[in-house]
Amino acid sequence: MNQNPSGPVIQTHQLTRTFTRHGRPVEAVRGLDLQVADGELVAFLGPNGAGKSTTLRMLTTLIAPTSGTAEVAGHDVVREQAAVRRAIGYVGQGNAAGHQQRGRDEVVSQARAHGMRRAEANARADELLAAFDLTEHARRPVSTLSGGQRRRLDVAIGLVHRPRLMFLDEPSTGLDPQNRVNLQEQVVRLNRELGTTVVLTTHYLEEADAIADRVIVIDHGLVIADDTATRLKAGLGDLVSLGFTDEDDARAAAERAARLAGATVERSGRDVAVRVAHGRDLAASLVTDLAASGVTVARIEVAGATLDDVFLDLTGRSLRESNEHQTHDQTHDQAHEQTHDEQTEKDGVAA
């Protein structure tokens, strides 16, 4: 547990991870300064290859930073790896349980590995399986469980030793929408009811928006935004879309909308898009004002900003498109880094 309960449960300073590709250094994470308070539910959001998983792997002691420092639960991730691991739970992108083993047996084995006596391990397994709605599936081979059931089992295994802090690396990837929502509900309950600090990575915009107290947007190894989802979206403003019957009216409307404080206006033919804070409240008065000057609005739509809009505003590209069109270089970099790290750990040399 944290030796300084009043301090942050995670604290990093200029945390950096560099690896080599084609003889040149590539920074997967660049100078991360981060503080996470006890009890927060924090989501790292960004496209594939942005540095989210690399950050978690450093914080969970799976790989060493190239430079900078990080403390987790009051312990240095390089000098006090065993203490960090005792304080955390970690669910990676792969399945934690053996495919041919029974789910309950896997939970019991993990509990025993953490030093629990047999009776305590059995009781803890039953408690966790019930908490994650897995009791009726407890004696089935893991390979026969659905994707959602297997991910819930992974989380249960990660919670065996009652960690203060849980790391989840893209926990919903590959799940259908129903199982994704179910797992999200379990994560929220873990945080709200049990008080566990949760840090997760995701590239699902809706997931970060729905469950996280705080969203950290990362791209090309850099943190480009860090706030609540509500404030990130509010800072961008609502999108007011206006349609007109002719271009002259659209041109006049664009000129009028441009007078709104802080507004960003784009016109395309007979359509005008206005991005402005509190656009939902301003839309009616804008339409009334245009009508008074003889300009009739044929169509109006008002939409709140999304996290994808925030990412687009910050980077000039869509987060959805970035995820759908992951580049070959990103895939190659991740594979190269993982292979390098695994070989380094095997050789017993710090990366």
VEXTITI-935663 format. One line per 10 residues: number of its first residue (from 1); for each residue y, z, x of N, C-alpha, C. Coordinates in steps of 0.1 Angstrom, whole numbers. Layout:
REM residues N
NUM	Y/Z/X/Y/Z/X/Y/Z/X; ...
***
This chain:
REM residues 351
1	-12/0/8/0/0/0/13/0/9; 24/-3/3/36/-4/10/40/9/15; 43/10/28/48/23/33/62/26/30; 69/16/24/83/18/19/84/13/5; 80/22/-5/79/17/-19/93/12/-24; 104/17/-19/117/13/-24/121/-1/-19; 115/-6/-9/118/-19/-3/111/-30/-10; 115/-43/-6/108/-54/-12/94/-55/-8; 86/-60/-17/71/-61/-14/68/-73/-5; 78/-83/-5/77/-94/4/91/-96/11
11	91/-98/24/104/-100/30/101/-110/42; 108/-121/42/107/-130/54/120/-133/60; 120/-137/72/132/-141/79/129/-153/88; 136/-164/84/134/-177/92/120/-181/94; 112/-179/84/97/-181/85/95/-197/86; 88/-201/96/87/-215/99/72/-218/103; 67/-229/98/54/-234/102/55/-249/106; 51/-251/119/52/-265/124/38/-269/129; 34/-281/126/22/-287/132/25/-300/138; 16/-306/145/18/-318/152/11/-330/145
21	18/-341/143/12/-353/138/17/-365/146; 7/-372/151/9/-384/160/18/-380/172; 16/-368/177/23/-363/189/37/-358/186; 41/-357/173/54/-353/170/53/-340/161; 63/-331/162/63/-319/154/67/-322/140; 60/-316/130/64/-317/116/65/-303/110; 76/-300/105/79/-287/99/74/-287/84; 64/-280/82/59/-278/68/67/-268/60; 72/-258/67/81/-248/61/92/-245/71; 104/-246/67/116/-246/76/125/-234/73
31	124/-223/81/134/-213/80/135/-205/67; 123/-201/62/123/-195/48/128/-180/49; 139/-177/42/144/-164/40/141/-160/26; 133/-149/24/128/-146/11/127/-131/9; 130/-126/-3/127/-112/-7/121/-113/-21; 110/-106/-23/104/-104/-36/103/-89/-39; 108/-85/-51/108/-71/-54/95/-68/-61; 92/-55/-60/80/-50/-67/80/-53/-82; 70/-59/-87/69/-61/-102/74/-75/-106; 79/-83/-97/84/-97/-101/72/-106/-103
41	75/-116/-111/65/-128/-112/73/-140/-108; 70/-145/-96/77/-155/-89/69/-168/-88; 75/-179/-92/68/-192/-90/75/-201/-80; 67/-206/-70/72/-216/-61/69/-229/-67; 79/-237/-70/78/-249/-77/82/-261/-68; 75/-271/-67/78/-283/-59/67/-293/-59; 70/-305/-54/60/-316/-54/49/-313/-44; 38/-320/-45/27/-319/-36/32/-321/-22; 28/-313/-12/32/-315/1/45/-309/5; 51/-301/-4/65/-296/-2/65/-284/7
51	54/-277/9/53/-265/17/49/-253/9; 46/-254/-4/43/-242/-12/30/-235/-7; 20/-243/-6/7/-236/-2/7/-231/13; 14/-238/21/16/-234/35/23/-220/35; 33/-219/27/40/-206/26/30/-195/22; 22/-197/12/13/-187/7/3/-184/18; -2/-194/25/-12/-192/35/-6/-183/47; 6/-185/50/12/-176/60/14/-162/54; 18/-160/42/20/-147/36/7/-139/34; -4/-147/33/-17/-140/31/-25/-140/44
61	-19/-142/55/-25/-141/69/-35/-152/72; -36/-162/64/-46/-173/66/-42/-181/78; -29/-183/80/-24/-190/91/-12/-182/97; -9/-184/109/2/-177/115/14/-185/115; 26/-179/114/38/-186/115/40/-192/129; 47/-203/129/51/-208/142/63/-200/148; 72/-196/139/83/-187/143/88/-180/131; 97/-170/133/101/-162/122/92/-150/119; 96/-142/110/88/-130/106/86/-129/91; 75/-122/88/72/-119/74/65/-106/73
71	70/-98/63/63/-85/59/58/-86/45; 46/-82/43/40/-82/29/35/-67/27; 39/-61/16/36/-47/13/39/-38/25; 50/-41/32/54/-33/43/47/-35/56; 39/-46/57/31/-48/69/34/-62/74; 35/-63/88/37/-76/94/25/-85/93; 27/-97/89/16/-106/86/9/-111/99; 15/-109/110/8/-113/123/2/-100/130; 9/-90/131/4/-78/138/-5/-69/129; -4/-69/116/-11/-60/107/-18/-68/96
81	-26/-77/101/-33/-86/91/-43/-78/82; -50/-69/88/-60/-61/79/-53/-53/69; -41/-47/72/-34/-39/62/-28/-48/51; -24/-60/55/-19/-70/45/-30/-73/35; -41/-77/41/-52/-81/32/-57/-70/23; -57/-58/27/-61/-47/18/-51/-45/7; -38/-49/9/-28/-47/-2/-27/-59/-12; -33/-70/-9/-31/-82/-17/-44/-87/-23; -42/-95/-33/-53/-104/-38/-49/-118/-37; -58/-127/-34/-55/-141/-32/-65/-150/-39
91	-60/-159/-47/-68/-169/-53/-63/-183/-48; -71/-190/-40/-68/-203/-35/-70/-214/-45; -69/-226/-40/-71/-238/-49/-85/-240/-52; -94/-236/-43/-108/-238/-45/-114/-226/-53; -126/-228/-58/-133/-217/-65/-138/-207/-55; -136/-194/-59/-140/-183/-50/-155/-179/-51; -161/-182/-63/-175/-178/-66/-185/-189/-62; -197/-184/-57/-207/-194/-54/-213/-200/-67; -214/-213/-66/-218/-221/-79/-231/-216/-85; -241/-212/-77/-254/-209/-82/-255/-194/-85
101	-245/-186/-82/-245/-172/-84/-241/-169/-98; -245/-158/-104/-240/-153/-117/-226/-147/-115; -218/-149/-125/-204/-145/-124/-203/-130/-121; -210/-122/-129/-209/-107/-127/-214/-103/-113; -224/-109/-108/-229/-106/-95/-218/-108/-84; -211/-119/-86/-200/-122/-77/-189/-112/-77; -186/-107/-88/-175/-97/-89/-180/-84/-83; -193/-80/-86/-199/-68/-80/-199/-69/-65; -204/-81/-60/-204/-83/-45/-191/-81/-39; -180/-86/-45/-167/-85/-40/-163/-70/-39
111	-166/-63/-50/-163/-49/-51/-170/-41/-40; -182/-44/-38/-190/-38/-27/-184/-41/-13; -180/-53/-11/-173/-57/1/-161/-49/4; -154/-44/-7/-142/-36/-5/-146/-21/-4; -159/-18/-2/-162/-5/0/-166/4/-12; -167/-2/-24/-170/6/-35/-185/9/-36; -188/21/-41/-203/24/-43/-208/16/-55; -221/15/-56/-227/6/-65/-223/9/-80; -222/21/-84/-219/25/-97/-204/21/-100; -195/24/-90/-181/20/-92/-179/5/-92
121	-187/-2/-84/-186/-17/-84/-190/-23/-97; -201/-17/-103/-206/-22/-116/-196/-19/-127; -190/-8/-126/-180/-4/-137/-167/-13/-135; -163/-15/-123/-151/-23/-121/-154/-38/-125; -166/-43/-122/-169/-57/-127/-169/-58/-142; -175/-48/-149/-175/-49/-163/-160/-48/-169; -152/-40/-163/-138/-38/-167/-131/-51/-166; -132/-58/-154/-125/-70/-152/-130/-82/-160; -143/-83/-162/-149/-93/-170/-144/-92/-185; -143/-80/-190/-138/-77/-203/-123/-81/-204
131	-116/-78/-194/-101/-80/-194/-98/-95/-194; -107/-103/-188/-105/-118/-187/-114/-126/-197; -119/-119/-207/-127/-125/-218/-139/-132/-212; -146/-126/-203/-157/-132/-196/-170/-125/-198; -170/-114/-206/-182/-105/-208/-194/-113/-212; -192/-122/-222/-204/-129/-228/-209/-140/-219; -201/-143/-208/-205/-153/-199/-210/-147/-185; -210/-134/-185/-211/-127/-172/-224/-130/-164; -235/-133/-172/-248/-135/-165/-252/-150/-164; -242/-159/-167/-244/-173/-165/-241/-177/-151
141	-248/-187/-145/-245/-192/-132/-230/-198/-133; -223/-196/-122/-209/-200/-121/-208/-215/-124; -218/-223/-120/-217/-237/-122/-217/-242/-136; -221/-233/-145/-222/-236/-160/-209/-232/-167; -200/-225/-160/-188/-221/-167/-178/-233/-168; -169/-232/-178/-159/-242/-179/-148/-240/-168; -139/-250/-166/-129/-249/-156/-120/-236/-158; -116/-234/-171/-108/-222/-174/-115/-209/-171; -128/-209/-175/-136/-197/-172/-137/-194/-157; -139/-204/-150/-141/-203/-135/-128/-198/-129
151	-117/-203/-133/-104/-198/-128/-101/-184/-132; -105/-180/-144/-103/-166/-148/-112/-157/-139; -124/-162/-136/-133/-154/-128/-127/-153/-114; -121/-163/-109/-115/-163/-96/-104/-152/-95; -96/-151/-106/-85/-141/-107/-92/-127/-107; -102/-126/-115/-109/-113/-116/-114/-108/-103; -120/-117/-95/-125/-114/-81/-114/-110/-72; -102/-116/-74/-90/-113/-66/-85/-99/-69; -88/-94/-81/-82/-82/-85/-91/-70/-84; -103/-72/-78/-113/-62/-77/-108/-49/-71
161	-100/-50/-60/-96/-38/-53/-82/-33/-58; -78/-37/-70/-65/-33/-76/-54/-35/-66; -52/-48/-62/-40/-50/-53/-27/-48/-60; -17/-45/-52/-4/-43/-57/3/-57/-59; -2/-67/-51/4/-80/-51/-7/-91/-52; -5/-100/-61/-15/-111/-62/-8/-124/-59; -15/-132/-51/-11/-146/-48/-20/-156/-55; -14/-165/-62/-22/-175/-69/-17/-189/-64; -26/-197/-58/-22/-210/-53/-26/-221/-63; -16/-226/-70/-18/-236/-81/-30/-233/-90
171	-30/-221/-96/-41/-217/-104/-45/-226/-116; -36/-233/-121/-38/-241/-133/-42/-256/-130; -42/-260/-117/-45/-273/-114/-59/-277/-119; -60/-289/-126/-73/-294/-130/-77/-289/-144; -70/-279/-150/-74/-274/-163/-68/-282/-174; -75/-282/-185/-69/-289/-197/-58/-280/-203; -50/-286/-211/-38/-278/-216/-42/-265/-223; -53/-264/-230/-56/-251/-237/-60/-241/-227; -69/-244/-217/-72/-235/-207/-61/-231/-198; -51/-241/-196/-40/-237/-188/-31/-227/-195
181	-29/-228/-207/-21/-218/-215/-28/-205/-215; -42/-205/-217/-49/-193/-217/-48/-185/-203; -49/-193/-192/-48/-186/-179/-34/-181/-177; -23/-188/-182/-10/-184/-180/-8/-171/-188; -14/-170/-200/-13/-157/-207/-19/-145/-200; -30/-148/-193/-37/-138/-185/-28/-133/-173; -21/-143/-167/-13/-140/-156/-1/-132/-160; 5/-135/-171/16/-128/-177/12/-113/-180; 0/-112/-186/-5/-98/-189/-7/-90/-177; -13/-97/-167/-15/-90/-154/-2/-84/-148
191	9/-92/-150/22/-88/-145/29/-78/-154; 29/-80/-167/37/-72/-176/30/-59/-179; 16/-59/-181/9/-47/-186/4/-39/-174; 0/-46/-163/-6/-38/-152/4/-36/-141; 16/-43/-142/26/-41/-132/24/-48/-118; 14/-57/-118/11/-64/-105/22/-74/-102; 27/-74/-90/36/-84/-85/28/-97/-84; 33/-108/-89/25/-121/-89/34/-131/-82; 29/-138/-72/35/-150/-66/26/-161/-67; 30/-172/-74/22/-183/-76/29/-196/-72
201	21/-206/-68/26/-219/-66/22/-228/-77; 30/-238/-80/27/-247/-91/35/-260/-89; 30/-271/-95/39/-283/-96/40/-286/-111; 36/-277/-120/37/-279/-134/51/-272/-138; 60/-281/-142/73/-276/-146/72/-266/-158; 64/-269/-168/63/-261/-179/58/-247/-176; 49/-246/-166/43/-234/-162/53/-225/-156; 61/-230/-146/71/-222/-140/82/-217/-150; 85/-226/-159/95/-223/-169/91/-212/-179; 78/-213/-183/73/-204/-193/70/-190/-188
211	65/-188/-176/60/-175/-173/68/-168/-162; 75/-175/-153/81/-169/-142/94/-162/-144; 96/-150/-139/109/-143/-139/119/-151/-130; 113/-157/-120/122/-163/-110/115/-176/-104; 123/-186/-103/117/-199/-98/123/-202/-84; 115/-205/-75/120/-209/-62/115/-224/-60; 125/-233/-59/122/-247/-58/122/-250/-43; 111/-256/-39/110/-260/-25/107/-275/-23; 113/-281/-13/111/-295/-11/112/-298/4; 103/-305/9/103/-309/24/104/-296/32
221	97/-285/28/97/-273/36/109/-264/35; 119/-268/26/131/-261/25/133/-255/11; 138/-243/9/141/-238/-4/155/-244/-8; 154/-251/-20/167/-257/-24/173/-251/-36; 166/-241/-42/171/-234/-54/162/-221/-55; 169/-210/-60/162/-198/-61/169/-190/-72; 164/-189/-84/171/-182/-95/161/-181/-107; 165/-176/-118/157/-176/-130/158/-190/-135; 147/-194/-142/147/-208/-148/159/-210/-158; 162/-200/-165/173/-200/-175/186/-203/-168
231	189/-196/-157/202/-198/-150/202/-212/-143; 191/-216/-137/190/-229/-130/194/-240/-140; 188/-239/-152/190/-250/-162/204/-249/-168; 209/-236/-170/222/-235/-176/233/-240/-166; 230/-238/-153/240/-243/-143/242/-258/-144; 231/-265/-148/232/-280/-149/239/-284/-161; 237/-277/-172/243/-280/-185/233/-288/-194; 238/-290/-207/230/-298/-217/233/-313/-215; 224/-321/-220/226/-335/-220/229/-340/-234; 241/-345/-236/246/-350/-249/245/-366/-249
241	236/-372/-256/234/-386/-256/241/-392/-269; 250/-401/-267/257/-407/-278/254/-422/-279; 252/-428/-291/250/-442/-293/261/-448/-302; 266/-460/-299/276/-466/-306/272/-480/-310; 280/-486/-320/277/-499/-325/283/-510/-316; 293/-507/-308/298/-517/-299/303/-510/-286; 304/-518/-276/307/-513/-262/321/-507/-261; 331/-513/-269/344/-507/-269/345/-493/-273; 337/-490/-284/336/-476/-288/330/-467/-277; 319/-472/-271/312/-465/-261/322/-462/-249
251	330/-472/-245/339/-470/-234/349/-460/-237; 355/-460/-250/365/-450/-254/359/-436/-254; 346/-435/-259/339/-422/-259/337/-417/-245; 333/-425/-236/331/-421/-222/344/-416/-216; 355/-422/-219/368/-418/-213/372/-404/-219; 369/-402/-232/372/-390/-239/363/-379/-233; 350/-381/-232/341/-371/-227/344/-367/-213; 349/-376/-205/352/-373/-191/363/-362/-190; 371/-360/-201/381/-349/-200/375/-335/-202; 362/-334/-206/356/-321/-207/354/-315/-194
261	358/-302/-193/357/-295/-180/343/-295/-174; 341/-300/-162/328/-300/-155/318/-310/-160; 323/-320/-169/313/-329/-174/310/-341/-165; 298/-345/-165/294/-357/-158/290/-368/-168; 297/-379/-168/295/-390/-178/290/-403/-172; 280/-408/-179/275/-421/-175/274/-430/-188; 279/-443/-186/278/-452/-197/270/-464/-194; 261/-468/-203/253/-480/-201/253/-488/-214; 261/-499/-214/263/-507/-226/269/-499/-238; 261/-497/-249/266/-489/-260/262/-475/-261
271	256/-470/-249/251/-457/-249/259/-449/-238; 262/-436/-242/269/-427/-233/261/-414/-231; 260/-410/-219/253/-397/-216/263/-388/-210; 264/-376/-216/273/-366/-211/265/-353/-207; 266/-349/-194/260/-337/-190/271/-327/-188; 270/-316/-196/281/-306/-196/276/-292/-200; 281/-282/-194/277/-268/-198/280/-266/-213; 271/-259/-219/273/-256/-234/275/-269/-242; 268/-279/-238/269/-292/-245/265/-291/-260; 256/-282/-263/251/-281/-277/263/-276/-285
281	271/-267/-280/282/-262/-287/294/-272/-288; 295/-280/-278/307/-289/-277/304/-302/-284; 292/-305/-287/288/-318/-293/295/-321/-306; 295/-311/-315/302/-313/-328/317/-316/-327; 324/-308/-319/338/-311/-317/341/-324/-311; 332/-328/-302/334/-341/-295/333/-353/-305; 323/-352/-314/321/-362/-325/333/-362/-334; 338/-350/-338/349/-349/-347/362/-355/-340; 363/-352/-328/375/-357/-320/374/-372/-320; 363/-378/-317/361/-392/-316/364/-399/-330
291	359/-393/-340/361/-398/-354/376/-398/-357; 383/-388/-353/398/-387/-356/405/-398/-349; 399/-404/-338/406/-414/-330/401/-428/-334; 392/-428/-345/387/-441/-350/374/-446/-344; 368/-437/-336/355/-441/-329/343/-433/-337; 334/-441/-342/323/-436/-350/311/-435/-341; 305/-423/-341/292/-422/-334/280/-426/-343; 272/-435/-338/261/-440/-346/249/-431/-344; 248/-425/-332/236/-417/-329/240/-406/-319; 234/-394/-321/237/-383/-312/224/-375/-310
301	221/-371/-298/210/-362/-294/215/-352/-284; 211/-340/-285/214/-330/-276/201/-324/-270; 200/-323/-257/188/-318/-251/192/-308/-240; 186/-296/-240/188/-287/-229/182/-292/-216; 188/-288/-205/183/-292/-192/168/-287/-189; 161/-294/-182/147/-290/-178/147/-287/-163; 137/-281/-158/136/-279/-144/135/-293/-136; 129/-303/-143/129/-316/-137/143/-321/-135; 151/-319/-145/165/-323/-144/172/-316/-132; 169/-303/-131/175/-295/-119/170/-301/-106
311	157/-304/-105/152/-310/-93/159/-324/-90; 160/-332/-101/166/-345/-99/181/-344/-95; 188/-334/-100/202/-332/-96/203/-327/-81; 193/-319/-77/193/-314/-63/188/-324/-53; 179/-333/-56/173/-342/-47/175/-357/-49; 179/-360/-61/181/-374/-65/168/-381/-69; 157/-373/-71/145/-379/-76/138/-369/-86; 129/-375/-94/122/-367/-104/111/-359/-98; 109/-347/-101/98/-339/-97/85/-344/-102; 85/-348/-115/73/-354/-121/68/-366/-113
321	78/-375/-110/74/-387/-103/69/-384/-89; 75/-374/-83/71/-370/-69/57/-365/-69; 53/-358/-80/39/-353/-80/30/-364/-84; 34/-374/-92/25/-384/-96/23/-395/-85; 33/-396/-76/32/-406/-66/32/-399/-52; 24/-389/-50/23/-383/-37/19/-393/-26; 27/-392/-15/25/-403/-5/13/-400/4; 8/-411/10/-3/-409/19/0/-400/31; 12/-401/36/16/-392/47/15/-377/43; 19/-374/31/18/-360/27/3/-355/27
331	-5/-364/21/-19/-360/21/-25/-359/35; -21/-368/43/-26/-368/57/-21/-356/64; -8/-352/63/-3/-341/69/-10/-328/65; -13/-326/52/-19/-314/47/-33/-313/53; -40/-325/53/-54/-325/58/-54/-322/73; -45/-327/80/-44/-325/95/-41/-311/98; -31/-305/90/-27/-291/92/-39/-282/90; -46/-284/79/-57/-275/75/-68/-276/86; -72/-288/90/-82/-290/100/-78/-283/113; -65/-284/117/-60/-278/129/-61/-263/128
341	-57/-257/116/-58/-243/114/-72/-237/114; -81/-245/108/-95/-240/107/-101/-240/121; -97/-250/129/-103/-251/143/-97/-240/151; -84/-237/149/-77/-227/157/-83/-213/154; -85/-210/141/-92/-198/137/-106/-197/143; -113/-208/143/-126/-208/149/-126/-205/164; -116/-210/171/-115/-208/185/-109/-194/188; -104/-187/178/-98/-174/180/-85/-174/187; -77/-185/185/-64/-186/191/-54/-186/180; -43/-178/181/-33/-178/171/-26/-192/170
351	-24/-197/157/-18/-210/156/-3/-209/159
***
